[in-house]
Amino acid sequence: MITKREVDTILLNGSSHIIPSPGLPLGVTKFQAFMSIKPLLKGKLYWYALRNAYDMSDNLFPYRYDLKIAFQSNELERHALMNNKERAYLQRLSEKITIYRGMTESELDSKNFGISWTLKKDTAIFFAEKYQRNLATNNFKKVVHKLILNKSDVIAFFNERKEFEIIYIQPSKKLWQQ
């Protein structure tokens, strides 16, 4: 069994994002570090490690499918993904909520959305227009998209960075529904 201290050490040794530099080897991102120890994580420790790897990472576009799988895990004690204030805030929201996401036009066209949304339209505009640390999508045209959904469809609410972030994963389309 792996300890919380070992998780912290492993994640801290990962990079928040990888920028290729001529002549230097590529390192391991914090999310890649999480993925490498994921089979060793159980319960609260799984959700703790996922939350921290996610929070400490930029440019997660290359891991978008792994993120969806990780956040949809059947691992027990999912409540540990949020702190007490976040759980209380989410609980106080109305049953129908409006969320926004800054995204590329191609993401909007594909309807295969990322998982990071916000309750604040201004925050989505910032990520669409000003945020430069998502290196994989910097050169794409961006838009802000709005969804209205049931609060019960929300996986988590994060607000340590004051972004009013909602983790939402749209239901998968079945082949026979296309």
N, C-alpha and C positions, 0 to 999 in steps of 0.2 A: 504494500500500500504506500502511496506517495503522500507526503505531508504538505500542509499549506505553505510552510517555509520553502520547501523544495519547488512547489508550483511558482511561488514568487520569484525565486532565483532563476528558474528556467525562463519565465516570461520576461524578466528584466534583462536577460542576456539576448533576447530577440530585438530586432529593430522595429521601430514603429512603421517604417516603410522602407523599401529597398530602392535605392537610386543607383542604377548601373554606373560605375566609374571605371574608365579605361585602366587596365592593369591591376585592378583590385577584384578579389573574389566576391561574389554575392553572398550575403549573409542569410540568416533565417529571420523571417518576420515573426512578430509576437503571435500572430494567428497560426503560422506554420508550427511554431513551438507548441501552441495549444493542441493542434492536430496530432502532433507526435506523441503527446502524453494522454490524449483523450481516452484511450482504452484503459488507462490506469485510474481514471477519475470516477468517483461514485457520489451520488447525492449532492449535498451542499457544495462539496469541493468541485464537482463538475461545473455547477452553475457559477461558482466563484471564479474559476479559471476562465470559463467562457466569457463572462462579463468583463474581466480584466483584460484578456487578450483583445476583445472587441474594442473596449474603451481606449486602449493604448495603441491602437493601430490606425493607420491612414491607408488610403489606396487599397481598399478591400475588394474592389471590383473583380480582380482575378479569382477571388475566393467566394464569389456570390452564391454558388451552388452549395459549397461546403458550409457556408454560414446558415443557409436555410435548413440544411440537415441538422446542424449543431443546435440551432434554436428550436427545432421541432422534436428534439430528443424526448424519449419517454422516461428519461432519468428522473428518479424521485426527487422531491423537495424543490420543485421549480420556483417556489416562492423566494428562495434564496437568491434568485437572479436580481431582485430589487431590494433596496433598503426599506426600512419602515416608512419613511416619509414618502417614498415613491409609491409604495403599495397603497398608502392612505390617499394620496392624490388621485391615483387611478380609480380607486373605489368611489371617490366623490364625483367623478365625471358622470354626465348623463349617459343613458343607455345607448344613444346614437351620438357618435362623435365625428367631427370633420378633421381629417388629417391632410397634410400637404407633403410633397416630395419634390425637391429639385432634382431633375434627371435629364438625361440626354434625350433628344428627339427620337433617336432610334429605340431607346427603352420604352418611351411612350407608345410608339408605333407597334412594338412587339407585344405590349401588354404583359411582359415578363418583368415585373417590377422588383427593385431591390427591397430590402427589409427595413431600411431606416427612413422613418417618416417623422413629422413634427406636428404638434398642435398649433404652431404659430406660422402663419403664412410668411411673415418677414424672415423667419429662420430659413424656410425653404428657398426664398428668393436669394438670401445670402449664399446658400450652398449652390444654387444654380448659377449665380452671376459673379461671385467674388472668391469663393473657396478654391484655392489652387493646389491643394495637397493631394487631390485624387488624380495622380499623374496619368493613369490609364485612360481618363476621359477628358482631360483638359482641352483638347483640340476639337471637341464635339460641340455642336450647338445645343444649348440647354433650354429647358422649359420648367415651369412649375405645374404640377398636376395635383388635383384635389380629389379626395375620396370621402364618402360618408359611409361609415360602417358601424356595426354593433360593437360596443365596448367588449363584449365577450370574445370577439375575434382578435383582440390585442394580446400579444405574447408578453410584452413588458413595456413599462414606462421608465425611462431613464432621465434624470434631470441634474446630475452632478455638474454638468457643463452648462446648465441653464439653457438647454436647447429644446426642452419639452419634447424629447424624443420618444416616439412610439415605435416599437418593434412589431411589425405586421407582415405576415406572409400570406399572400393571396392564395386561395385554394387552387390547386392544380387543375388545369383543364384536362378532361379525359379525351382520349383520341376520338371516341365516338361522338363527342359534343362539338367538334370543330367544324 
